[in-house]
Amino acid sequence: MLSLYVHIPFCRKRCPYCDFYLVSGTGLLEAFFLALEKETAAKADHFKGQSIGAIHFGGGTPSLAPARFLGRWLEQVSSLASFEDGIEIALEANPEDAAALRELRQAGITRLSLGVQSFFAPKLRALGREHSPLDGADAVRAAAGLFESLSVDLICGVPGEDLPAWQSDLDTAISLAPHHISVYMLSVEPKTILHRDVQSGRVSVPGDALQADCYRYAQEVLPAAGFAQYEISNFALPAHQSRYNLASWEREPYIGFGPSAHSFMRSPSGEVRMANTPSLSDYLLRPESAEGFCEVLGERERFIEEVFLTLRINRGLDVGFLRKAHKLGHRLSEAVAQFKAKGWMREEGGKLYLTDEGFLFADLMAEEFIP
């Protein structure tokens, strides 16, 4: 399945925990979409005549974009390629933009991912969010009857948070009946405002133990409410998994548009990863040649991706595949035995699967499998 990703880098302001590429303010939105159309025309040979299964608008805050701009770009793409039946056209939105939801649906958006993050006022303040708990709940209700799929994002491990606050967040989200819930553990990324505040001692974040307790609670209550865990951070009702995300994790090809957007494609020379320039000003000047990075993946890079991504979606990591890469087979056997003993992993049919507890340590285990 071929997917398209569009990075819309505009936000009202930068949240203290965010390390994505973005610009504050919306003054250049129209110029951005004109550049996007030029980039799309320049990349048309990569997807012209093909069938597209998913399109994802990420950011930034894509819901700041006028629906007419989004609709115009979707029309451009549909004139160059065909859309699969049941195509997923997803957009990330903030609760503050709830008034635009109907127009977004009319423009062709089928799946909405709402960045609620919390229904608890102190947590929202700590995260630098501008909406209130009521705004978040109202936005979920407003979106529920409009979109074919509705996802709610929540963050745990926020400064000042305790387990009851997180339990209340999850219980509220479930009661609002979305189709999908994403659970993210707050990460203190370098060069963010949060990182600076933690380093200076102005802010303290909960330890790993609280994050683990929050995560385990999600793994307990979400399946009980019908949400199956299909990736480390994602839980969905049947038939409501993110098609775009799943395709990316399964290493299906996707083409990225906009500043800092990434692409993954297969060519006669091999598997290729590309990234656009991480500068809006450069992008606006030269959208037809936006790519700033290109790498043909070697055997080791492909192996590493396969290990990390297969564990993320828990599709079963083939033991034979691992052994081929390990000249010292005893080291691999020792690692697998250790992870089984800890209750993080089980083996079935020659494949390794994470347990619920193992999802907490997926990256650690993946690193041990890299020779």
Residue pairs with C-beta under 8 A, 6 or more apart in sequence:
1 53
1 54
1 84
1 243
1 247
1 252
2 47
2 50
2 51
2 52
2 53
2 252
2 253
2 254
2 255
3 52
3 53
3 54
3 55
3 56
3 243
3 244
3 247
3 248
3 252
3 253
3 254
3 255
4 47
4 52
4 54
4 55
4 56
4 77
4 254
4 255
4 256
4 257
5 55
5 56
5 58
5 244
5 254
5 255
5 256
5 257
5 261
5 262
5 263
6 36
6 55
6 56
6 57
6 58
6 62
6 73
6 256
6 257
6 258
6 261
7 21
7 58
7 59
7 60
7 256
7 257
7 258
7 259
7 260
7 261
7 276
8 32
8 57
8 58
8 59
8 60
8 61
8 62
8 64
8 65
8 258
9 20
9 21
9 22
9 23
9 32
9 59
9 60
9 258
9 259
9 260
9 280
10 22
10 23
10 24
10 25
10 26
10 28
10 29
10 32
10 59
10 60
10 61
10 64
10 65
11 22
11 23
11 24
11 59
11 60
11 61
11 64
12 24
12 25
12 61
12 64
12 96
12 130
13 24
13 128
13 130
14 22
14 24
14 193
15 127
15 128
15 129
16 127
16 128
16 192
16 193
16 194
16 197
17 127
17 128
17 155
17 186
17 187
17 188
17 189
17 192
17 193
17 194
18 192
19 189
19 190
19 191
19 192
20 59
20 60
20 260
21 259
21 260
21 278
22 59
22 60
23 280
26 64
28 280
28 284
29 64
29 65
29 66
29 69
30 69
31 284
32 258
32 280
32 283
32 284
33 65
33 69
33 72
33 73
35 283
35 284
35 287
36 73
36 257
36 258
36 287
37 72
37 73
37 76
38 287
38 288
39 257
39 258
39 283
39 287
39 288
39 290
40 73
40 76
40 77
40 80
40 257
41 76
41 288
42 287
42 288
42 289
43 255
43 257
44 80
46 255
46 265
47 77
47 80
47 81
47 255
48 80
48 81
49 80
49 81
49 82
50 81
50 82
51 81
51 82
51 83
51 84
52 77
52 81
52 82
52 83
52 84
52 87
53 84
53 87
53 88
53 243
53 247
54 87
54 88
54 89
54 90
54 243
54 244
54 247
55 74
55 77
55 87
55 88
55 89
55 90
55 244
56 88
56 90
56 91
56 244
56 245
57 65
57 70
57 90
57 91
57 92
57 109
58 92
59 92
60 92
61 92
61 93
61 94
61 97
61 115
62 70
62 91
62 92
62 93
63 91
63 92
63 93
63 94
63 97
63 100
63 104
64 97
67 100
67 103
67 104
67 106
67 107
68 107
70 91
70 104
70 107
70 108
70 109
71 106
71 107
71 108
74 89
74 107
74 108
87 110
88 110
88 111
88 149
88 242
88 243
88 244
89 108
89 109
89 110
89 111
90 109
90 110
90 111
90 112
90 113
90 149
90 242
90 244
91 104
91 109
91 111
91 112
91 113
92 113
92 115
93 101
93 104
93 112
93 113
93 114
93 115
93 139
93 143
94 114
94 115
94 131
95 114
95 115
95 116
95 131
95 135
95 136
95 138
95 139
96 130
96 131
96 135
98 135
98 138
98 139
98 142
98 143
101 112
101 139
101 142
101 143
101 146
101 147
102 146
104 112
105 146
105 147
109 147
110 147
110 148
110 149
111 147
111 148
111 149
111 150
111 151
111 242
112 143
112 146
112 147
112 149
112 150
112 151
113 151
113 152
113 153
113 180
113 182
113 242
114 136
114 139
114 140
114 143
114 150
114 151
114 152
114 153
114 178
115 153
116 131
116 136
116 139
116 140
116 152
116 153
116 154
116 173
117 123
117 124
117 127
117 129
117 136
117 153
117 154
117 155
118 124
118 127
118 129
118 133
118 136
118 154
118 155
118 158
118 169
119 133
119 136
119 137
119 168
119 169
119 172
119 173
120 133
120 161
120 165
120 168
120 169
121 132
121 133
122 160
122 165
123 155
123 158
123 160
123 161
123 165
123 169
124 131
124 132
124 133
124 136
126 158
126 159
126 160
126 161
126 203
127 155
127 158
128 193
131 139
137 172
137 176
140 150
140 152
140 173
140 176
140 178
141 176
143 150
144 150
144 176
144 177
144 178
149 179
149 180
149 240
150 178
150 179
150 180
151 178
151 179
151 180
151 181
151 182
151 240
151 242
152 173
152 176
152 178
152 180
152 181
152 182
153 182
153 184
154 169
154 170
154 173
154 181
154 182
154 183
154 184
155 184
155 185
155 186
156 166
156 169
156 183
156 184
156 185
156 186
156 210
156 211
156 214
156 215
156 218
157 185
157 186
157 205
157 206
157 210
157 211
157 214
158 186
158 205
158 206
159 203
159 204
159 205
159 206
161 206
161 210
161 214
162 206
162 210
163 210
163 213
163 214
163 217
166 214
166 217
167 217
167 221
170 181
170 183
170 217
170 218
170 221
170 222
171 221
173 181
174 181
174 221
174 222
174 225
174 227
179 236
179 237
179 240
180 227
180 234
180 235
180 236
180 237
180 240
180 241
180 242
181 218
181 222
181 227
181 234
181 235
181 236
182 233
182 234
182 235
183 214
183 215
183 218
183 222
183 233
183 234
183 235
184 233
185 211
185 214
185 215
186 205
186 211
188 194
188 195
188 198
188 205
189 195
194 203
194 205
197 203
198 204
198 205
212 360
215 359
215 360
216 356
216 357
218 235
219 229
219 356
219 359
222 229
222 235
223 229
223 235
226 237
226 238
227 235
227 236
227 237
228 235
228 236
228 237
228 238
229 235
229 356
229 359
230 236
230 241
230 246
230 313
230 314
231 245
231 246
231 249
231 312
231 313
231 314
232 312
232 359
232 362
234 241
234 242
234 245
236 242
244 254
246 313
247 254
248 254
248 264
249 309
249 312
249 313
250 309
250 313
250 315
251 264
251 305
251 306
251 309
253 264
253 265
253 266
254 263
254 264
255 263
255 265
256 262
256 263
256 274
256 275
256 276
257 276
257 290
258 276
258 283
259 276
259 277
259 278
259 279
259 280
259 282
259 283
259 290
260 275
260 276
260 277
260 278
261 275
261 276
262 273
262 274
262 275
262 276
263 272
263 273
263 274
263 275
263 291
264 271
264 272
264 273
264 274
265 271
265 272
265 274
266 272
269 296
270 296
270 297
271 296
271 297
271 302
272 294
272 295
272 296
272 297
273 294
273 295
273 297
274 291
274 293
274 294
274 295
275 291
275 292
275 293
276 283
276 290
276 291
276 292
277 283
277 286
277 290
277 291
277 292
278 292
282 292
283 290
295 301
297 305
303 325
303 370
304 370
306 321
307 317
307 322
307 366
307 369
307 370
308 363
308 366
310 316
310 317
311 317
311 354
311 362
311 365
311 366
312 362
314 353
314 354
314 359
316 348
316 349
316 351
316 352
316 353
317 351
317 352
317 353
317 369
318 350
318 351
319 336
319 347
319 350
319 351
319 352
320 350
322 332
322 352
322 369
323 329
323 332
325 371
326 332
326 371
327 371
328 371
332 369
335 365
335 368
335 369
336 345
336 347
336 352
339 345
339 358
339 361
339 365
339 368
340 346
340 347
342 357
343 355
343 357
343 358
344 354
344 355
344 357
344 358
344 360
344 361
344 365
345 352
345 353
345 354
345 355
345 358
345 365
346 352
346 353
346 355
347 353
354 362
354 365
358 365
